């Protein structure tokens, strides 16, 4: 369950248990690599662990997902307006 794994990873991060947090978040990411919130949480976790390059890749992926979602929303909004 991706939302549960995401929340577990966030809790571990809040407790400064970054290795545990990364493990939970990596598991969530393996189940849903295009989950924006998981990518953002993993980016934060990796930043705390001092792994800036990896964190940037996750953050960039989250931004790509957001752009893709916004485009889909715009298309749906236009389609609904044309009906």
C-alpha positions as CSV (number, residue, x, y, z in Angstrom):
1,X,0.0,0.0,0.0
2,X,1.9,3.0,-1.3
3,X,0.1,5.6,0.9
4,X,0.9,3.6,4.1
5,X,4.6,3.2,3.0
6,X,4.8,6.9,2.3
7,X,3.4,7.8,5.7
8,X,5.7,5.3,7.4
9,X,8.7,6.9,5.6
10,X,7.6,10.3,6.7
11,X,7.3,9.2,10.3
12,X,10.7,7.7,10.2
13,X,12.1,10.9,8.7
14,X,10.4,13.0,11.5
15,X,12.2,10.7,14.0
16,X,15.5,11.3,12.2
17,X,15.6,7.6,11.2
18,X,16.8,8.4,7.7
19,X,17.9,4.9,6.8
20,X,14.5,3.5,7.8
21,X,12.8,6.3,6.0
22,X,14.7,5.7,2.8
23,X,13.9,2.0,3.0
24,X,10.1,2.6,3.3
25,X,10.2,5.3,0.6
26,X,12.2,3.2,-1.8
27,X,9.7,0.4,-1.3
28,X,6.8,2.7,-2.1
29,X,8.7,4.0,-5.1
30,X,9.3,0.5,-6.4
31,X,5.5,0.0,-6.4
32,X,4.6,3.3,-7.9
33,X,7.6,5.2,-9.5
34,X,5.3,8.0,-10.7
35,X,3.9,8.9,-7.3
36,X,4.7,12.6,-6.9
37,X,4.6,12.7,-3.1
38,X,6.8,9.6,-2.7
39,X,9.4,11.2,-5.0
40,X,9.3,14.5,-3.0
41,X,9.5,12.6,0.4
42,X,12.5,10.6,-0.9
43,X,14.2,13.7,-2.1
44,X,13.8,15.3,1.3
45,X,15.1,12.1,3.0
46,X,18.1,12.0,0.7
47,X,18.9,15.7,1.3
48,X,18.9,15.0,5.1
49,X,21.3,12.2,4.4
50,X,23.6,14.5,2.5
51,X,23.0,12.8,-0.9
52,X,22.2,15.9,-2.9
53,X,22.6,14.5,-6.4
54,X,20.2,11.6,-5.7
55,X,17.8,14.1,-4.0
56,X,17.8,16.3,-7.0
57,X,17.0,13.4,-9.3
58,X,13.9,12.6,-7.2
59,X,12.9,16.2,-6.9
60,X,13.2,16.6,-10.7
61,X,11.1,13.5,-11.2
62,X,8.4,14.9,-8.9
63,X,8.4,18.1,-11.0
64,X,8.1,16.2,-14.2
65,X,5.1,14.3,-12.8
66,X,3.5,17.5,-11.7
67,X,3.9,19.1,-15.1
68,X,2.4,15.9,-16.7
69,X,-0.6,16.0,-14.3
70,X,-1.2,19.7,-14.9
71,X,-1.2,19.1,-18.7
72,X,-3.8,16.3,-18.2
73,X,-5.9,18.5,-16.0
74,X,-5.8,21.3,-18.6
75,X,-6.8,18.9,-21.4
76,X,-9.7,17.5,-19.3
77,X,-10.8,21.1,-18.4
78,X,-10.8,22.1,-22.1
79,X,-12.7,18.9,-23.1
80,X,-15.3,19.6,-20.4
81,X,-15.7,23.2,-21.5
82,X,-16.3,22.1,-25.1
83,X,-19.2,19.8,-24.2
